[in-house]
């Protein structure tokens, strides 16, 4: 082999080694980022589960507090001389009225779920 052939072979090996090294570094960097994403996704999932559990617990506590307040109001009505059945009926009617107001408010919010601005933007309509 002459010097030019040996030099070309060494240059090819060097280029192959450099490409392999670059590929290994890229693969390692991608692995590190993918591992970080999976760890953060796991943390986010666990945090979401905790938030849902706390939300359920808060809802139970609020409901029991609300029932206690309504019971106190009914007992107050009974103590001022109102018949117990009328006091209970007034407590139920009050709860149903509050529920109806909340349902009405929820129905009014349904229009917000259509993503109107996004749909207009995707259609290319003016004024978006």
C-alpha positions as CSV (number, residue, x, y, z in Angstrom):
1,X,0.0,0.0,0.0
2,X,1.2,3.4,-0.8
3,X,1.0,6.4,1.6
4,X,-2.0,8.0,-0.1
5,X,-4.1,4.7,0.3
6,X,-3.1,4.4,3.9
7,X,-3.9,8.0,4.6
8,X,-7.4,7.7,2.9
9,X,-8.1,4.5,4.9
10,X,-7.2,6.3,8.1
11,X,-9.3,9.3,7.2
12,X,-12.2,7.0,6.5
13,X,-11.8,5.3,9.9
14,X,-11.5,8.7,11.5
15,X,-14.7,9.9,9.8
16,X,-16.5,6.6,10.7
17,X,-15.4,7.0,14.3
18,X,-16.5,10.6,14.4
19,X,-19.9,9.7,13.0
20,X,-20.3,6.8,15.4
21,X,-19.2,9.0,18.3
22,X,-21.6,11.8,17.3
23,X,-24.4,9.2,16.9
24,X,-23.7,7.8,20.4
25,X,-23.7,11.3,21.9
26,X,-27.0,12.1,20.2
27,X,-28.6,8.9,21.3
28,X,-27.4,9.5,24.9
29,X,-28.7,13.0,24.9
30,X,-32.1,11.9,23.5
31,X,-32.2,9.1,26.1
32,X,-31.6,11.6,28.9
33,X,-34.3,13.9,27.6
34,X,-36.8,11.0,27.1
35,X,-36.0,9.8,30.6
36,X,-36.6,13.3,32.0
37,X,-39.9,13.5,30.1
38,X,-41.1,10.2,31.5
39,X,-40.1,11.2,35.1
40,X,-41.9,14.5,34.8
41,X,-45.0,12.8,33.3
42,X,-45.0,10.4,36.2
43,X,-44.7,13.2,38.6
44,X,-47.5,15.1,36.8
45,X,-49.7,12.0,36.9
46,X,-49.2,11.5,40.6
47,X,-49.8,15.2,41.3
48,X,-53.0,15.0,39.3
49,X,-54.2,12.0,41.3
50,X,-53.5,13.8,44.5
51,X,-55.3,16.9,43.3
52,X,-58.4,14.8,42.4
53,X,-58.3,13.1,45.8
54,X,-58.0,16.4,47.6
55,X,-60.8,17.8,45.5
56,X,-63.1,14.9,46.4
57,X,-62.2,15.3,50.1
58,X,-62.9,19.0,49.9
59,X,-66.2,18.4,48.2
60,X,-67.2,15.9,50.9
61,X,-66.3,18.4,53.6
62,X,-68.2,21.3,51.9
63,X,-71.3,19.1,51.5
64,X,-71.3,18.1,55.1
65,X,-70.8,21.7,56.2
66,X,-73.7,22.8,53.9
67,X,-75.9,20.1,55.3
68,X,-75.0,21.2,58.8
69,X,-75.9,24.8,57.9
70,X,-79.3,23.8,56.4
71,X,-80.0,21.6,59.5
72,X,-79.2,24.6,61.7
73,X,-81.6,26.8,59.7
74,X,-84.3,24.2,59.9
75,X,-83.8,23.8,63.6
76,X,-83.9,27.6,64.0
77,X,-87.2,27.7,62.1
78,X,-88.6,24.9,64.3
79,X,-87.4,26.7,67.5
80,X,-89.4,29.8,66.5
81,X,-92.6,27.8,66.3
82,X,-92.7,26.6,62.7
83,X,-93.9,23.0,62.3
84,X,-91.0,20.6,61.7
85,X,-92.4,19.3,58.4
86,X,-92.6,22.9,57.0
87,X,-89.1,23.6,58.2
88,X,-87.8,20.5,56.3
89,X,-89.8,21.4,53.2
90,X,-88.3,24.9,53.3
91,X,-84.8,23.4,53.6
92,X,-85.4,21.1,50.6
93,X,-86.9,23.9,48.6
94,X,-83.9,26.1,49.4
95,X,-81.4,23.4,48.3
96,X,-83.4,22.8,45.1
97,X,-83.4,26.6,44.3
98,X,-79.6,26.8,44.8
99,X,-79.2,23.7,42.6
100,X,-81.4,25.2,39.9
101,X,-79.4,28.4,39.9
102,X,-76.2,26.4,39.5
103,X,-77.6,24.3,36.7
104,X,-78.7,27.5,34.9
105,X,-75.2,29.0,35.3
106,X,-73.7,25.7,33.9
107,X,-75.9,25.7,30.9
108,X,-74.8,29.3,30.2
109,X,-71.2,28.2,30.3
110,X,-71.7,25.5,27.6
111,X,-71.2,28.1,24.8
112,X,-67.6,28.5,26.0
113,X,-66.8,24.9,25.3
114,X,-67.1,25.3,21.5
115,X,-63.7,27.0,21.1
116,X,-65.2,29.6,18.8
117,X,-62.1,31.7,18.5
118,X,-60.0,28.7,17.5
119,X,-62.6,27.5,15.0
120,X,-62.7,31.0,13.4
121,X,-58.9,31.1,13.2
122,X,-58.8,27.7,11.6
123,X,-61.4,28.7,9.1
124,X,-59.5,31.8,8.3
125,X,-62.4,34.1,9.0
126,X,-61.8,37.8,9.5
127,X,-61.9,39.4,12.9
128,X,-60.0,36.5,14.6
